[in-house]
Amino acid sequence: MYYRECQDLNGQKAYEFHKLCSCGYCSIRSKHTPGTRNQVTVTTNNKENFKKIEDFLANWTCGSTRREPIKYYDF
């Protein structure tokens, strides 16, 4: 998991958190074709949400047998 500081469309600070999935399906898929793990992105403009986002990402896995588009969540 990592995050970066950026600006939203209104010019205010926003924060993006990114995590690549490490479930069994993604691990197997990435061994055969690197870069095919599913990913989630969470955005927020409130630093007070960092702990809630970290908890969410710590428990998140896609659990999908297929490669899927990036999932986005806004906290």
N, C-alpha and C positions, 0 to 999 in steps of 0.2 A: 504494500500500500504506500502511496505517496500522494502529496498534494502540491498544488501550485497556486500562487496568487495571480489573479487576472482582473480584468475590468468587465463588468456586464455592459449591456447596451446603453445604459444610462450613465456610464462613466464612473459608477461606484465600484469599490473593491468587491470582488467575489472570490470564492475559493473552490477549486475543483479537487476532488479526491478520486483516485483511480486505483482499481485493484483487478488483477488478472485472476481468473478462477484456477483453483488447484484441485478440483474434484477429480475423481478417478477417470471420468470420461475425458476431461480436458488434458489430464496428464498423459493418457494413452495417445490421444490425438496429437499432442505437441511432440511426442517422441517420433512419430512418423512424418509429420509435417510441422516444423517449428513455426511458431507464431499463430497457431490456430486455437489457442485457448480463448474462451469467452471472457468478456470484460464488463465491469460496471463502472460508471462514473456518477459521482454524487456532487452536486453543487450547493453552495450556501453563500449568503452574504453576511452571516452572523457567526462570529467566532465562538459564541456560546454553544453552538450546535456541534462543535468539534468532538466532544466526548460521545454524544449520541451517534454521530457518523462513524467514529472509530468502533463503537460497539456493533453497529449494523454491519460494517465491512468485515469485522472479525468473524461474524457468523454467516456471511453471505457465501453461497456457492450456487452455480447455475444448475447443476444436476442434469444437464441436457446431453443427450447422445449426439446432438448436432451442433455445428458452428452456428452461432446466432449473432444478430446485430448487437452492438453495444447497448446495454440497458442504462437508462438515465434516471436518476432520482433527484429531487430538489427538497432540501430540508430547510 
